[in-house]
């Protein structure tokens, strides 16, 4: 199976910004790096600048997704995951991150992004930290067709919102 490459133009808009990179061959997501130091206090939501402006081709989007290690090892979450960067957006790519800690166990301590054990408290994102990943997706356009009833179309699986249970 061959892969298809799609060119996305990028403008570096902050000094020393790092271009996104694939960590391993075959990865679908590219790691995205913080372009400046940011502290995130418990309960706070911030935008982490990346120093990059993108020109995504028409017919595509870039999805911003969490890095699994950050989600597993810290209370930091991407607030709008997956985030969508539309092809017409030309401002700086920012990563919206929330610290879901309810309180600071040690108010004077700032925890690094590579903390282990999902510690609660204020987190310090350092310039150059990998904070999220991006995935390029092709986006077909929807054309709605109004019908009298959808009940006779396709297969009705008979429910939703947990209708299949948990086992």
GIVEN-V190003 format. One record per residue. N is the residue number from 1. RES is the residue in one small letter. PHI is phi as a letter, one per 30 degrees, with the letter a starting at -180 (none if undefined). OMEGA is omega in degrees with one decimal (999 if undefined). D_CENTER is the distance of its C-alpha to the mean C-alpha in Angstrom with 1 decimal. Layout:
n={N;N}
res={RES;RES}
phi={PHI;PHI}
omega={OMEGA;OMEGA}
d_center={D_CENTER;D_CENTER}
//
This chain:
n={1;2;3;4;5;6;7;8;9;10;11;12;13;14;15;16;17;18;19;20;21;22;23;24;25;26;27;28;29;30;31;32;33;34;35;36;37;38;39;40;41;42;43;44;45;46;47;48;49;50;51;52;53;54;55;56;57;58;59;60;61;62;63;64;65;66;67;68;69;70;71;72;73;74;75;76;77;78;79;80;81;82;83;84;85;86;87;88;89;90;91;92;93;94;95;96;97;98;99;100;101;102;103;104;105;106;107;108;109;110;111;112;113;114;115;116;117;118;119;120;121;122;123;124;125;126;127;128;129;130;131;132;133;134;135;136;137;138;139;140;141;142;143;144;145;146;147;148;149;150;151;152;153;154;155;156;157;158;159;160;161;162;163;164;165;166;167}
res={x;x;x;x;x;x;x;x;x;x;x;x;x;x;x;x;x;x;x;x;x;x;x;x;x;x;x;x;x;x;x;x;x;x;x;x;x;x;x;x;x;x;x;x;x;x;x;x;x;x;x;x;x;x;x;x;x;x;x;x;x;x;x;x;x;x;x;x;x;x;x;x;x;x;x;x;x;x;x;x;x;x;x;x;x;x;x;x;x;x;x;x;x;x;x;x;x;x;x;x;x;x;x;x;x;x;x;x;x;x;x;x;x;x;x;x;x;x;x;x;x;x;x;x;x;x;x;x;x;x;x;x;x;x;x;x;x;x;x;x;x;x;x;x;x;x;x;x;x;x;x;x;x;x;x;x;x;x;x;x;x;x;x;x;x;x;x}
phi={none;c;c;c;c;b;d;b;d;b;c;d;c;b;e;i;d;c;d;e;b;d;d;b;e;i;d;c;c;c;d;c;c;d;c;a;d;b;c;b;d;e;i;c;c;b;c;c;d;c;i;b;c;c;c;d;d;e;j;b;b;c;c;c;b;d;d;d;d;d;d;d;c;b;d;d;b;d;d;b;d;d;d;c;c;d;d;d;d;b;d;d;d;b;c;d;b;c;c;d;e;d;a;c;d;b;e;d;c;c;d;d;d;c;d;c;i;h;d;c;k;d;c;c;c;c;e;j;d;d;c;a;b;b;b;d;b;d;b;d;d;d;b;d;b;d;b;d;a;c;d;c;c;i;c;c;d;i;k;a;h;j;d;c;i;c;b}
omega={-179.5;176.5;-179.6;178.5;178.8;-179.1;174.4;179.6;-178.5;173.8;176.3;-172.5;174.7;-178.2;176.1;175.5;-177.5;176.1;175.4;-178.0;168.5;-180.0;-176.7;174.0;179.2;177.8;176.2;-178.4;174.6;176.9;179.3;-171.6;173.7;-180.0;175.7;177.2;179.6;171.8;179.1;-179.6;177.2;179.0;-175.6;173.6;-178.8;171.3;178.8;-179.7;178.4;-177.8;-176.1;169.3;-173.6;170.5;-177.0;-179.3;174.2;179.9;179.8;170.3;168.0;176.1;175.6;-176.1;178.2;168.5;-173.7;-179.8;177.9;-179.7;-177.7;-171.3;-177.2;173.5;-179.4;-177.5;172.0;-170.1;-177.3;-173.8;-6.1;174.0;-179.8;171.9;-178.5;-177.7;-178.9;-179.0;-177.0;177.1;-178.0;174.1;176.9;-179.5;-179.3;-175.7;179.4;172.8;-175.5;174.5;177.6;179.8;179.0;180.0;177.2;-170.4;-178.1;-174.7;174.2;-176.5;176.5;-179.6;-178.9;175.8;178.2;174.4;176.1;-178.8;177.9;177.1;178.6;179.4;176.9;174.0;179.6;174.7;-178.8;175.6;174.7;-170.9;-178.0;172.2;178.4;179.3;176.4;-179.8;171.7;-174.8;174.8;179.5;178.0;170.8;-179.1;175.4;-178.6;178.9;178.7;-178.7;176.1;-176.4;-176.9;-176.9;177.1;179.9;175.3;-177.1;172.3;173.8;-179.5;178.4;176.1;-174.8;-179.6;177.7;-178.7;179.8;999}
d_center={27.2;26.2;22.8;22.4;20.9;19.6;20.1;17.5;19.3;17.8;19.5;19.3;19.9;20.0;22.4;21.3;17.7;16.5;15.5;12.6;14.4;14.7;15.9;18.3;20.1;18.8;15.1;12.9;9.8;10.5;9.8;9.0;11.6;12.7;15.6;17.5;18.3;16.9;18.3;16.7;19.6;19.8;18.7;17.2;14.0;13.4;11.7;11.3;12.8;12.1;15.6;14.7;15.6;15.1;17.6;16.2;19.2;20.3;19.6;16.0;12.5;9.3;6.4;2.8;2.6;4.7;7.7;10.6;13.0;11.5;11.2;14.7;16.4;15.4;15.1;11.8;9.2;6.0;8.5;7.5;5.4;5.3;5.5;8.4;10.0;13.6;16.2;18.2;15.8;17.3;16.4;14.3;10.6;9.6;6.8;8.0;8.9;11.9;14.6;16.1;19.3;22.3;24.4;25.0;27.2;28.4;27.9;28.9;26.5;23.1;21.1;19.3;15.8;17.7;19.7;20.8;21.8;19.2;21.4;21.4;21.7;20.4;17.9;18.2;15.5;17.6;17.4;16.4;14.3;11.3;8.5;5.3;5.7;6.3;8.7;11.7;13.2;16.7;17.3;20.8;22.4;23.8;27.5;28.8;32.2;34.0;36.2;38.6;36.9;34.0;35.8;37.7;34.9;33.2;33.1;32.6;31.0;32.6;30.1;26.6;24.7;25.8;29.0;28.8;28.9;27.3;29.8}
//
